[in-house]
Amino acid sequence: MGKEMIAMLLAGGQGSRLYALTQKLAKPAVPFGGKYRIIDFPLSNCVNSGIDTVGILTQYQPLVLNEYVGNGQPWDLDRLYGGVHVLPPYQQAKGSDWYKGTANAIYQNLSFIERYDPEYVIILSGDQICKQDYSDFLRFHKEKNAEFSVAVMEVPWEEASRFGLMVADGDDRITEFQEKPKNPKSNLASMGIYIFNWDILKKYLTEDEADPNSENDFGNNIIPNLLKDGRRMYAYHFSGYWKDVGTISSLWEANMEVLDPEHSGIDLFDENWKIYSRNPGMTGHKISKGAKVEDAMITDGCRVSGTVKHSILFAGVTVEEGAVVEDAVVMGNTKIRAGAVVKHCIIAENVEIGENAVVGAAPTADEKGVATIGAGVKVGAGAKIGPTGMISEDVKEGEER
C-alpha cells in the first residue's frame, strides 16, 4: 500500500552567510526562537499536515542535525512504516559522491521514494522559518490536475529581482520562470517548496542526471525543462509567515518577530499548530530578586539576575548581576558575566561573555549589521566587540574588535 504523499527535506546547505554560526553546524540545526532549531518548522508542518514519511537530505556538518533528529520521536515521526530518515550522500567504492545540486540530491534517493510508492512528493527546504499547511497545498495541486506546483509568495516589486519568480496566468498556470531577473515580469517569488506527481519527478530527474551539461538544480534545470515540455504547472499562493533565514540579519529579525506575534504573524504559542522540538531536559528558569525582565522570551534552565529587555534567551543561559541584555538572541548554555553589556547581537551556544565586556550596539543609521559571536567562544573581561563584529575565536581580556 503506497503513501499518498511523502516529503523530501533538503537540509544540506552550508549556510555560509551565517558565518560564525554554521562553522560547526548545518544551517537547519541553527537554534531559533528560544527552544527550537530551524528544522523543527518543516518537520512540525509535516506532522500537522498529516505527512508521516520524511527523508532529510544532509551533507554538511550533519552530526548535530542527525543527533537532534534521532528517531523522530518529538515530531511523532518514529514510525515502523515511514517516519523520518536522515539520508546522507551515498558512499561509493571510490568515496562519497557529494550531492551536486538540489535535483541530484533527490535523484540519489529515488530508491528511498520508490519504497513508499507515493502518488505525490513534496520537496521542502530545511532553512526557512515557515508555518504552512501542506495538505491545503496538495488539495490545490489535485484540483488543478497539476503535474508540478510551486508555493509562491507575493513580494514587493522593488525586491522581486532577488528571487526566482513565477509568471502565471489568471488560472495560476505558470507560463514562465525568471531566476533573479533584472526586469521582473512578476512578483510571485518561489518559496522553493514543490509538489510533483511522482512519475513526473522520476522522469525529469533521470533525464537531468543523464545530461552532462546540467547543474542538477531544480530552479536552473528541472523547472525550465518542465516549462519547455509544456507540463501542467501551477503557482500556489501562500500568505502566511515565511522567512528565509539565510543571513545573520534575517535570523536576528525573525527571532525579534517571535516577541511580537500580533504584528509579525509568527506565533510560537499557537495551540492549534504546535511547533515540536527535542527539548533539553532542564529545570525551570529562575528570575532572581532585583532582576529586570521585560518583553523577553526566557527558556528552561535560565538564571537571570541582571536586566533582559526585548531578547530571546535559549535554554540554560545565565545573566549575572548588573549585566544588561537588550535586543539580543542568546543561544543555549551561554554565560553573560556580571556587568557585561550585550546589545543587538546574536550569541551562539556555549559562549562566555566576561565581566564588564561590551558586545554589539544599536547600529547607527548608515550601519547595517548584527554583532555575532560563534559557538564556544570566550570573550575576555572588559573586551569590546563593535556593532558589526563577527567573532569565531576567543577574544582576550580588554581587547577591542
Secondary structure, 3 states (H helix, E strand, C coil): CCCCEEEEEECCCCCHHHHHHCCCCCHHHCEECCCEECCHHHHHHHHHCCCCEEEEECCCCCHHHHHHHCCCHHHCCCCCCCEEEEECCCEECCEECCCCCHHHHHHCCHHHHHHHCCCEEEEEECCEEECCCHHHHHHHHHHCCCCEEEEEEECCHHHHHHCEEEEECCCCEEEEEEECCCCCCCCEEEEEEEEEEHHHHHHHHHHHHCCCCCCCCHHHHHHHHHHHCCCCEEEEECCCCEEECCCHHHHHHHHHHHCCHHHHCCCCCCCCCCCCCCCCCCCCCEECCCCEEECCEECCCCEECCEEECCEECCCCEECCCCEEECCEECCCCEECCCCEEECEEECCCCEECCCCEECCCCCCCCCCCEEECCCCEECCCCEECCCCEECCCECCCCEC
